[in-house]
Amino acid sequence: MENLVKKNPGSGRYSIPPYIYMVATIVIFILVLGIQGFTDSGRENGENNQLYTVAAVKIPQELYFAGEKVPLDNFDTRESLDRELLINTYFHSQTFLFIKRSVRFFPLIEPILKNYGIPDDFKYLSVIESGLENSVSPKQAVGFWQLVEGTAREYGLEVNDEIDERYHVEKSTEAACKYFLESYQKYNNWTLTAASYNAGRKGIDRQIGRQNGNNYYDLLLNEETSRYIFRALTIKMVILNPEKYGFHLDEDDYYPVIPVYEVKIDTAVSDFNDFADHFGINYKILKYFNPWLRETHLSNRHQKEYVLKIPREGYRSYALITKPGTAGYK
């Protein structure tokens, strides 16, 4: 010990050289790793598994899309659904946002689908298309329903520098419904109708002709379209029963519907900043409820009537919109 422990001059005490501390630290670290390894081994043997568990997602016995039965007895169909269930169950942040937004936006979409005679399950296509956001794709497809400019105009939407109704949730939903109806008249099948929204009718027709079949679950399609229905089914399953798939939300965790009233205009508007101020809001809030307005002004040379949404007084307040009963949809 005389070589290892030296007396500290002037202190009357002995000091330990720094490298002894280093060795001691390494030994402790190795011991900790050993204990951790033992704990992990215990987990593998079924011990301590309450600390963190990742489980397989169970496939339901029966499943339907738009009233049409999904052939889950087919191994390929079953595994395709399993893939999307795992992705959406364990991609927590994205799926949480889907669930939260659905409460605000589904009430806008559902009555339009019903009015056009489109199955309610088609609302889940808007989730997989855009995540219920007015997004823009690399191919310049826009809005909740991801419409390209030509298709939007074909189905009656106004698209120009000042107005782009692809950003209008209700009007773009109507355009999508018109597309669905045309596809259904062609295929007489809602599953292929939904798939055609992704691949296009020409794309579906080409594969039907090449493969001599007209069943979505039997067709070899490009990866995006082959996943399309399964993604919609998975979103449906999770949104309808979030707790079953590990998503726990209280009522005030959802994004509730915000009460609005309508203002009609049929003249030019020189400055939407002043327009918003007149109604006690700012330009940002005006654009949130009317994202189809693409400029701070409106020429409106043809005196067309437009309907703008204005939030009711006080409804920017988080406390007010999350009061029990204001969401009105769950």
C-alpha positions as CSV (number, residue, x, y, z in Angstrom):
1,M,0.0,0.0,0.0
2,E,2.9,2.3,0.5
3,N,3.4,2.5,-3.3
4,L,-0.3,3.1,-4.0
5,V,-1.4,5.4,-1.2
6,K,0.7,8.5,-0.6
7,K,0.5,10.9,2.2
8,N,-0.8,14.3,1.2
9,P,2.0,16.8,2.2
10,G,0.9,19.3,4.8
11,S,-2.5,17.7,5.4
12,G,-1.7,14.8,7.7
13,R,-3.9,12.6,5.3
14,Y,-3.2,10.0,2.7
15,S,-4.3,10.6,-1.0
16,I,-5.2,8.0,-3.6
17,P,-3.7,8.5,-7.1
18,P,-6.3,9.4,-9.8
19,Y,-5.8,6.2,-11.8
20,I,-7.2,4.2,-8.9
21,Y,-10.5,6.2,-9.2
22,M,-10.5,5.4,-12.9
23,V,-10.1,1.7,-12.3
24,A,-12.8,1.8,-9.7
25,T,-15.2,3.6,-12.1
26,I,-14.6,1.0,-14.8
27,V,-15.3,-1.9,-12.4
28,I,-18.5,-0.3,-11.2
29,F,-19.6,0.3,-14.9
30,I,-19.0,-3.4,-15.7
31,L,-21.0,-4.4,-12.7
32,V,-23.9,-2.2,-13.7
33,L,-23.9,-3.6,-17.2
34,G,-23.9,-7.1,-15.8
35,I,-26.9,-6.3,-13.7
36,Q,-28.7,-4.7,-16.6
37,G,-27.9,-7.8,-18.7
38,F,-29.4,-10.0,-16.0
39,T,-32.5,-7.8,-15.9
40,D,-32.9,-8.0,-19.7
41,S,-32.5,-11.7,-19.6
42,G,-35.3,-11.8,-17.0
43,R,-37.5,-9.8,-19.3
44,E,-36.9,-12.3,-22.1
45,N,-37.9,-15.1,-19.8
46,G,-41.2,-13.4,-19.0
47,E,-40.1,-11.5,-15.8
48,N,-40.5,-7.8,-15.4
49,N,-42.4,-7.6,-18.7
50,Q,-44.7,-4.9,-17.2
51,L,-41.9,-2.3,-17.6
52,Y,-42.2,-2.1,-21.4
53,T,-44.1,-4.3,-23.8
54,V,-44.5,-4.2,-27.5
55,A,-47.2,-6.6,-28.6
56,A,-48.4,-7.8,-32.0
57,V,-51.7,-6.3,-33.1
58,K,-54.5,-8.8,-33.4
59,I,-56.3,-9.1,-36.7
60,P,-60.1,-9.0,-36.4
61,Q,-62.2,-12.0,-37.3
62,E,-64.2,-9.9,-39.9
63,L,-63.7,-6.6,-41.5
64,Y,-65.6,-4.6,-44.1
65,F,-64.8,-1.6,-46.3
66,A,-67.9,0.3,-47.5
67,G,-70.0,-2.7,-46.7
68,E,-67.8,-5.1,-48.8
69,K,-66.1,-7.9,-46.9
70,V,-62.4,-8.0,-46.7
71,P,-61.1,-11.6,-47.5
72,L,-59.0,-12.0,-44.4
73,D,-58.7,-15.8,-45.0
74,N,-56.2,-15.0,-47.7
75,F,-52.7,-14.9,-46.2
76,D,-51.6,-12.0,-48.5
77,T,-54.7,-9.9,-47.5
78,R,-54.2,-10.6,-43.9
79,E,-50.5,-9.7,-43.9
80,S,-51.1,-6.5,-45.9
81,L,-53.6,-5.4,-43.2
82,D,-51.1,-6.5,-40.4
83,R,-48.4,-4.3,-42.0
84,E,-50.6,-1.2,-41.9
85,L,-51.9,-1.9,-38.4
86,L,-48.4,-2.2,-37.0
87,I,-47.3,1.0,-38.8
88,N,-50.2,3.1,-37.6
89,T,-50.4,1.6,-34.1
90,Y,-46.7,2.3,-33.4
91,F,-46.3,5.5,-35.3
92,H,-47.7,7.2,-32.3
93,S,-47.4,10.9,-33.1
94,Q,-48.9,10.8,-36.6
95,T,-51.7,8.5,-35.6
96,F,-52.5,10.7,-32.5
97,L,-52.9,13.7,-34.8
98,F,-55.2,11.8,-37.1
99,I,-57.5,10.9,-34.2
100,K,-57.5,14.4,-32.8
101,R,-58.2,16.1,-36.1
102,S,-61.0,13.7,-37.1
103,V,-63.3,15.2,-34.4
104,R,-63.0,18.6,-36.0
105,F,-63.2,17.7,-39.7
106,F,-65.2,14.5,-40.1
107,P,-68.5,16.5,-39.2
108,L,-67.8,18.6,-42.3
109,I,-67.1,15.6,-44.6
110,E,-69.7,13.1,-43.4
111,P,-72.9,14.9,-44.4
112,I,-71.6,15.5,-47.9
113,L,-70.7,11.9,-48.4
114,K,-74.2,10.9,-47.2
115,N,-75.8,13.5,-49.5
116,Y,-74.0,12.0,-52.5
117,G,-74.8,8.4,-51.5
118,I,-71.1,7.6,-50.9
119,P,-70.4,5.1,-48.0
120,D,-69.2,6.7,-44.8
121,D,-65.9,4.8,-44.9
122,F,-64.7,7.0,-47.7
123,K,-64.0,9.7,-45.1
124,Y,-60.9,7.7,-44.1
125,L,-59.5,8.3,-47.6
126,S,-59.1,12.0,-46.7
127,V,-57.0,10.9,-43.8
128,I,-54.6,8.8,-45.8
129,E,-54.6,11.4,-48.6
130,S,-53.6,14.4,-46.5
131,G,-53.7,13.6,-42.8
132,L,-56.7,16.0,-42.7
133,E,-54.5,18.9,-43.6
134,N,-54.4,21.3,-46.6
135,S,-51.2,19.8,-47.8
136,V,-49.5,20.1,-51.1
137,S,-47.8,17.1,-52.7
138,P,-44.6,17.1,-54.8
139,K,-46.9,16.6,-57.8
140,Q,-48.9,19.7,-56.8
141,A,-51.9,17.8,-55.6
142,V,-53.6,20.1,-53.1
143,G,-55.9,19.9,-50.1
144,F,-57.7,17.3,-48.0
145,W,-58.5,15.3,-51.1
146,Q,-55.2,15.9,-52.9
147,L,-56.7,17.2,-56.2
148,V,-54.5,18.2,-59.1
149,E,-55.5,21.4,-60.9
150,G,-57.0,19.8,-64.0
151,T,-59.1,17.3,-62.1
152,A,-60.3,20.1,-59.7
153,R,-61.5,22.2,-62.6
154,E,-63.1,19.1,-64.3
155,Y,-65.3,18.6,-61.2
156,G,-66.3,22.2,-60.8
157,L,-63.8,23.8,-58.5
158,E,-62.4,27.3,-59.0
159,V,-58.6,27.4,-59.2
160,N,-56.8,30.7,-59.9
161,D,-54.3,33.1,-58.3
162,E,-56.9,34.5,-55.9
163,I,-59.2,31.5,-55.2
164,D,-58.3,27.8,-55.0
165,E,-61.2,25.7,-53.9
166,R,-59.1,22.6,-53.5
167,Y,-58.4,24.1,-50.1
168,H,-62.1,24.4,-49.4
169,V,-62.9,21.3,-47.3
170,E,-66.6,21.0,-48.2
171,K,-66.3,21.9,-51.9
172,S,-63.3,19.7,-52.5
173,T,-65.2,16.8,-50.8
174,E,-68.1,17.4,-53.2
175,A,-65.6,17.2,-56.1
176,A,-64.2,13.9,-54.7
177,C,-67.8,12.6,-54.4
178,K,-68.4,13.3,-58.0
179,Y,-65.3,11.3,-58.9
180,F,-66.4,8.4,-56.7
181,L,-69.8,8.2,-58.3
182,E,-68.4,8.0,-61.8
183,S,-66.0,5.3,-60.7
184,Y,-68.7,3.3,-59.0
185,Q,-70.9,3.5,-62.2
186,K,-67.9,2.0,-64.0
187,Y,-66.8,-0.7,-61.5
188,N,-70.0,-1.4,-59.5
189,N,-67.7,-2.0,-56.5
190,W,-66.7,0.5,-53.8
191,T,-63.3,-1.0,-53.1
192,L,-62.2,-0.6,-56.7
193,T,-63.8,2.8,-56.7
194,A,-61.6,3.9,-53.7
195,A,-58.5,2.3,-55.3
196,S,-59.2,4.2,-58.6
197,Y,-59.0,7.5,-56.6
198,N,-55.3,6.6,-55.9
199,A,-54.3,4.9,-59.2
200,G,-56.7,6.7,-61.5
201,R,-59.3,4.9,-63.6
202,K,-56.9,4.4,-66.4
203,G,-54.4,2.8,-64.1
204,I,-57.0,0.4,-62.7
205,D,-58.4,-0.4,-66.1
206,R,-54.9,-1.2,-67.4
207,Q,-54.3,-3.8,-64.6
208,I,-57.8,-5.3,-65.0
209,G,-57.1,-5.8,-68.7
210,R,-53.6,-7.2,-68.1
211,Q,-54.6,-9.6,-65.3
212,N,-58.1,-10.6,-66.5
213,G,-59.6,-9.9,-63.0
214,N,-61.6,-7.2,-61.3
215,N,-61.2,-7.9,-57.6
216,Y,-59.0,-5.4,-55.8
217,Y,-57.6,-8.1,-53.4
218,D,-56.6,-10.3,-56.4
219,L,-55.0,-7.6,-58.5
220,L,-51.2,-7.0,-58.5
221,L,-51.0,-3.2,-58.3
222,N,-48.3,-0.6,-57.6
223,E,-47.2,-0.5,-54.0
224,E,-49.1,2.7,-53.1
225,T,-52.4,1.5,-54.5
226,S,-52.0,-2.1,-53.1
227,R,-51.6,-0.5,-49.7
228,Y,-54.3,2.1,-50.1
229,I,-57.4,0.2,-48.9
230,F,-55.5,-1.4,-46.0
231,R,-54.3,2.0,-44.9
232,A,-57.9,3.3,-44.9
233,L,-59.1,0.2,-43.0
234,T,-56.4,0.6,-40.4
235,I,-57.2,4.3,-39.9
236,K,-60.9,3.3,-39.5
237,M,-60.1,0.7,-36.9
238,V,-57.9,3.0,-34.8
239,I,-60.1,6.1,-34.9
240,L,-63.2,4.1,-34.0
241,N,-61.5,2.3,-31.1
242,P,-58.3,4.1,-30.2
243,E,-57.9,2.6,-26.7
244,K,-57.9,-0.9,-28.2
245,Y,-54.8,0.1,-30.1
246,G,-53.1,1.9,-27.2
247,F,-54.2,5.5,-27.8
248,H,-55.8,7.0,-24.7
249,L,-57.4,10.4,-25.0
250,D,-59.6,12.5,-22.7
251,E,-62.4,14.6,-24.2
252,D,-60.3,17.8,-24.1
253,D,-57.5,16.1,-26.0
254,Y,-59.5,16.1,-29.3
255,Y,-59.6,19.1,-31.6
256,P,-63.2,20.1,-31.3
257,V,-65.5,21.7,-33.9
258,I,-65.3,25.5,-33.6
259,P,-68.6,27.3,-33.9
260,V,-68.7,29.7,-36.9
261,Y,-71.1,31.9,-38.8
262,E,-71.2,32.7,-42.5
263,V,-70.6,36.0,-44.2
264,K,-71.6,36.3,-47.9
265,I,-69.7,38.6,-50.3
266,D,-70.4,39.3,-53.9
267,T,-68.1,42.3,-54.4
268,A,-64.3,43.0,-54.6
269,V,-62.4,43.0,-51.3
270,S,-59.4,45.4,-51.4
271,D,-57.7,44.1,-48.2
272,F,-58.6,41.0,-46.2
273,N,-56.6,42.4,-43.3
274,D,-59.2,45.2,-42.9
275,F,-62.0,42.7,-43.6
276,A,-60.8,40.4,-40.8
277,D,-60.4,43.4,-38.4
278,H,-64.0,44.4,-39.1
279,F,-65.1,41.0,-37.7
280,G,-62.9,41.2,-34.7
281,I,-60.3,38.6,-35.9
282,N,-56.9,38.8,-37.7
283,Y,-55.8,37.7,-41.1
284,K,-54.3,34.5,-39.8
285,I,-57.6,33.4,-38.2
286,L,-59.5,34.4,-41.3
287,K,-57.2,32.2,-43.5
288,Y,-57.5,29.3,-41.0
289,F,-61.2,29.1,-41.6
290,N,-61.0,30.1,-45.3
291,P,-57.8,28.7,-46.7
292,W,-59.2,28.8,-50.2
293,L,-58.5,32.6,-50.2
294,R,-55.1,32.7,-51.8
295,E,-54.4,36.5,-51.7
296,T,-54.9,39.4,-49.3
297,H,-57.4,40.8,-51.8
298,L,-60.2,39.6,-54.1
299,S,-60.9,41.2,-57.5
300,N,-64.3,39.4,-58.1
301,R,-64.8,41.0,-61.5
302,H,-67.9,38.8,-62.2
303,Q,-69.5,39.6,-58.8
304,K,-69.6,35.9,-57.8
305,E,-71.0,35.1,-54.4
306,Y,-68.6,33.6,-51.9
307,V,-69.3,32.4,-48.4
308,L,-66.7,33.0,-45.7
309,K,-66.6,31.4,-42.3
310,I,-66.0,33.6,-39.3
311,P,-65.5,32.1,-35.8
312,R,-68.0,33.1,-33.2
313,E,-66.9,35.7,-30.7
314,G,-64.5,34.3,-28.1
315,Y,-64.0,31.0,-29.8
316,R,-60.2,31.4,-30.3
317,S,-60.1,30.7,-26.5
318,Y,-58.9,27.2,-25.8
319,A,-60.7,27.1,-22.5
320,L,-64.0,27.9,-24.3
321,I,-63.8,25.4,-27.1
322,T,-62.7,22.6,-24.7
323,K,-65.6,23.1,-22.2
324,P,-67.4,19.8,-21.7
325,G,-70.1,19.4,-24.4
326,T,-68.7,21.9,-26.9
327,A,-66.9,19.2,-29.0
328,G,-70.2,17.5,-29.7
329,Y,-68.6,14.6,-31.5
330,K,-66.7,11.6,-30.3
